[in-house]
Amino acid sequence: MDDYNANGNGNVGNGRTGDSNPEMSESEQNKMSRAEAGRKGGLSTKQRYGGDHFSRIGRLGGKKGGESTKRRYGVEFYQRIGRKGGSS
């Protein structure tokens, strides 16, 4: 079976691009969801900087976040949540 839909284009099964809908303008048909935009941006970043880039920025963000929390709440905060463990 050919990979073409009834309109004769190759976009089969995704329900997004290539399906002509007379009620939607061309710009509305080409819009992407936030999830699609995020995925596309993430893949672009991965190609540009490599997969380990996300590990590096994640560690950096965790370190900065931890320092900020420590300044705001103090060491006692970590002691309290450590004693609680997984229970709420």
PASEBA-1860 file (N, C-alpha, C; in nm, 3 decimals):
! residues 88
1> MDDYNANG> 0.083/-0.118/0.000/0.000/0.000/0.000/0.088/0.124/0.000 ~ 0.049/0.224/-0.076/0.126/0.347/-0.085/0.110/0.431/0.040 ~ 0.211/0.512/0.070/0.206/0.602/0.184/0.146/0.737/0.145 ~ 0.032/0.735/0.081/-0.035/0.857/0.040/-0.180/0.850/0.084 ~ -0.231/0.966/0.129/-0.372/0.970/0.167/-0.458/1.007/0.048 ~ -0.586/1.030/0.071/-0.679/1.057/-0.037/-0.646/1.187/-0.110 ~ -0.579/1.280/-0.043/-0.543/1.407/-0.106/-0.419/1.395/-0.194 ~ -0.352/1.281/-0.189/-0.236/1.259/-0.273/-0.105/1.305/-0.212
9> NGNVGNGR> -0.106/1.343/-0.083/0.021/1.381/-0.024/0.069/1.272/0.070 ~ 0.192/1.281/0.113/0.255/1.174/0.189/0.235/1.181/0.339 ~ 0.157/1.273/0.389/0.135/1.285/0.533/0.016/1.201/0.575 ~ 0.043/1.076/0.605/-0.062/0.982/0.638/-0.064/0.957/0.787 ~ -0.181/0.966/0.847/-0.197/0.920/0.984/-0.166/1.020/1.092 ~ -0.104/1.134/1.063/-0.073/1.225/1.171/-0.187/1.323/1.199 ~ -0.278/1.342/1.105/-0.394/1.426/1.128/-0.360/1.573/1.142 ~ -0.239/1.615/1.115/-0.200/1.755/1.136/-0.172/1.824/1.003
17> TGDSNPEM> -0.054/1.808/0.951/-0.017/1.880/0.830/-0.056/1.799/0.708 ~ -0.085/1.869/0.601/-0.116/1.803/0.477/-0.263/1.775/0.457 ~ -0.340/1.766/0.565/-0.483/1.743/0.552/-0.549/1.877/0.525 ~ -0.611/1.890/0.411/-0.672/2.019/0.380/-0.809/2.027/0.445 ~ -0.829/2.132/0.518/-0.955/2.160/0.585/-0.998/2.298/0.540 ~ -1.104/2.308/0.460/-1.143/2.438/0.404/-1.184/2.540/0.510 ~ -1.217/2.495/0.632/-1.258/2.588/0.737/-1.140/2.650/0.809 ~ -1.020/2.596/0.790/-0.901/2.647/0.859/-0.811/2.719/0.759
25> SESEQNKM> -0.754/2.831/0.802/-0.660/2.901/0.716/-0.530/2.822/0.711 ~ -0.445/2.858/0.618/-0.319/2.786/0.602/-0.231/2.800/0.726 ~ -0.231/2.918/0.788/-0.148/2.939/0.907/-0.201/2.857/1.024 ~ -0.331/2.838/1.035/-0.387/2.756/1.142/-0.353/2.608/1.122 ~ -0.346/2.564/0.998/-0.313/2.425/0.970/-0.168/2.395/1.003 ~ -0.081/2.494/0.997/0.062/2.473/1.020/0.103/2.496/1.165 ~ 0.011/2.533/1.253/0.044/2.555/1.392/0.083/2.424/1.458 ~ 0.173/2.433/1.555/0.211/2.313/1.629/0.176/2.334/1.776
33> SRAEAGRK> 0.157/2.223/1.845/0.123/2.230/1.987/0.247/2.267/2.067 ~ 0.226/2.302/2.192/0.339/2.332/2.280/0.429/2.211/2.296 ~ 0.368/2.094/2.305/0.446/1.971/2.319/0.533/1.949/2.196 ~ 0.477/1.970/2.078/0.554/1.954/1.954/0.668/2.056/1.947 ~ 0.639/2.180/1.986/0.741/2.285/1.983/0.853/2.253/2.081 ~ 0.818/2.205/2.199/0.917/2.169/2.299/1.004/2.053/2.254 ~ 0.940/1.954/2.194/1.013/1.837/2.144/1.111/1.879/2.034 ~ 1.062/1.964/1.944/1.146/2.010/1.833/1.264/2.092/1.886
41> GGLSTKQR> 1.240/2.179/1.983/1.347/2.258/2.042/1.447/2.173/2.117 ~ 1.398/2.073/2.190/1.487/1.984/2.263/1.576/1.903/2.171 ~ 1.519/1.854/2.063/1.599/1.777/1.967/1.703/1.865/1.899 ~ 1.665/1.989/1.869/1.759/2.083/1.809/1.875/2.113/1.904 ~ 1.842/2.133/2.031/1.945/2.159/2.133/2.036/2.038/2.148 ~ 1.977/1.919/2.146/2.056/1.796/2.159/2.153/1.781/2.042 ~ 2.107/1.813/1.921/2.195/1.804/1.804/2.307/1.906/1.813 ~ 2.275/2.025/1.863/2.373/2.133/1.868/2.479/2.111/1.977
49> YGGDHFSR> 2.436/2.072/2.098/2.527/2.065/2.212/2.557/1.924/2.262 ~ 2.483/1.824/2.216/2.505/1.686/2.259/2.416/1.650/2.377 ~ 2.397/1.521/2.397/2.307/1.473/2.501/2.352/1.503/2.642 ~ 2.484/1.508/2.665/2.533/1.536/2.800/2.510/1.680/2.843 ~ 2.474/1.766/2.750/2.444/1.906/2.782/2.330/1.914/2.884 ~ 2.230/1.830/2.869/2.115/1.833/2.960/2.155/1.791/3.101 ~ 2.248/1.698/3.112/2.299/1.657/3.243/2.373/1.772/3.310 ~ 2.455/1.840/3.232/2.533/1.952/3.288/2.442/2.064/3.337
57> IGRLGGKK> 2.345/2.103/3.256/2.259/2.214/3.298/2.166/2.171/3.411 ~ 2.130/2.044/3.415/2.047/1.994/3.524/2.120/1.997/3.657 ~ 2.245/1.956/3.656/2.327/1.961/3.779/2.344/2.105/3.824 ~ 2.371/2.193/3.730/2.391/2.334/3.762/2.263/2.392/3.823 ~ 2.149/2.363/3.763/2.022/2.412/3.815/1.991/2.357/3.952 ~ 2.019/2.230/3.975/1.996/2.170/4.106/2.085/2.231/4.211 ~ 2.207/2.260/4.175/2.302/2.321/4.269/2.256/2.461/4.307 ~ 2.219/2.540/4.207/2.173/2.676/4.234/2.044/2.675/4.314
65> GGESTKRR> 1.954/2.585/4.279/1.827/2.575/4.352/1.848/2.535/4.496 ~ 1.940/2.443/4.521/1.970/2.398/4.656/2.030/2.510/4.740 ~ 2.118/2.587/4.680/2.179/2.699/4.752/2.075/2.804/4.788 ~ 1.985/2.831/4.695/1.880/2.930/4.718/1.787/2.884/4.831 ~ 1.749/2.757/4.828/1.661/2.701/4.932/1.731/2.704/5.067 ~ 1.857/2.672/5.068/1.934/2.673/5.193/1.939/2.814/5.252 ~ 1.962/2.914/5.167/1.963/3.053/5.215/1.826/3.095/5.269 ~ 1.722/3.054/5.198/1.587/3.097/5.235/1.537/3.028/5.362
73> YGVEFYQR> 1.557/2.896/5.374/1.496/2.820/5.483/1.595/2.772/5.589 ~ 1.722/2.771/5.557/1.822/2.727/5.652/1.842/2.576/5.653 ~ 1.946/2.532/5.724/1.983/2.392/5.731/1.875/2.311/5.803 ~ 1.807/2.374/5.898/1.702/2.304/5.974/1.591/2.251/5.883 ~ 1.564/2.324/5.778/1.462/2.282/5.682/1.497/2.145/5.624 ~ 1.622/2.129/5.583/1.666/2.001/5.527/1.662/1.891/5.633 ~ 1.692/1.925/5.756/1.687/1.827/5.864/1.544/1.780/5.887 ~ 1.449/1.874/5.886/1.307/1.838/5.906/1.256/1.749/5.794
81> IGRKGGSS> 1.283/1.789/5.670/1.230/1.707/5.560/1.303/1.574/5.551 ~ 1.428/1.570/5.596/1.501/1.443/5.599/1.442/1.346/5.699 ~ 1.398/1.397/5.814/1.336/1.311/5.916/1.201/1.259/5.869 ~ 1.129/1.341/5.794/0.998/1.299/5.742/1.014/1.184/5.641 ~ 1.120/1.192/5.565/1.142/1.090/5.463/1.034/1.096/5.356 ~ 0.981/0.980/5.319/0.879/0.974/5.215/0.740/1.002/5.264 ~ 0.718/1.005/5.395/0.583/1.030/5.447/0.554/1.179/5.446 ~ 0.424/1.212/5.437/0.390/1.354/5.435/0.331/1.400/5.564
END
